[in-house]
Amino acid sequence: MNTNQLSQAAQAALLQSIECSIDMYSDMATDPMWFSVTEFRELATKSDEEIRRVIGEKSKEANKNIDMLVELELLRAELTK
């Protein structure tokens, strides 16, 4: 992303938006990996294959959140240099 073409106001707005998104992703990045007691009990009744599928899906979502957090941190670094 070439931020040299943005006005100072646009850069400031973009930076503020990125920082808000970083806060959000920092709070929720690994949330998909947490189970409620009810979910955990339900999962315990499933087959090994079903457990692997559920945990795999939750892991993919958490990885996407972490990847987005890294991308946002890189954008912030580019804007603040």
N, C-alpha and C positions, 0 to 999 in steps of 0.2 A: 504494500500500500504506500503510495507516494503522498505523504502528508504535507509536502512543500507547497502543493497547489491549493491547500485549504487556507481560508482566512484565519486570523487569530481567534475570532469568535467561534468559527466552526470547529477549530482544533480544541478549544476549551469545552465546547458542548460535546464533542466526540469523546474527549477524555473523561468527562463527568459521566457520560453514559457507560463507557467501558468500566469505570470504577464501580458503578452501581451493579453492573452485570457480574463483575468479579466478586463483589460481596455476596450476591445471590448464589453464584456457583460455588463459592467457598463454603457456604452454609449447606448446600444440598448435594454436593458432588458425590458423596458416598451414601446418601439417603436410600437409594434403591437396595443397598445391601442389608439394610436393617429390616428385621421382621417384627411384627407385633406378636404378642403371645399367642393370639388366635391363629395367625398365619403360621407360626412355628409349629403349633400343635397339629394344624391341618397338614402341613408339609411332612410331619413325622409319620403320617399314615400312608404316605405315597410310596411308590416303588422307587428304587435307586435311580432308575432311568428318569422318572418324573422329577425327582429331586435335582438331578443334574441339569435337566432342562430349565427348571425354574431358576436355579442359581446361575446358570449360564445366561439367561435373559437378563437377570438383574445385574450381572457383572458387565454385560455389554452396555447397558444403560449407564452404569457408573463410569465405565471407561469413556463413553461419549462425553459425559459431564466433565471428567478430568481433562480430556483432550480440549474441550471448549475453554476450560479455565486456563490451560497453558497458552492457547491461542490469544486469549484476552490479555494475559500477562505480557506476552510478546508485543501486542499492539500498544499496550500502555507504555512499555519500555521505549518503543519507537517514538511515541508521542512526547515523552518527557526527556528525550535526549537533546 
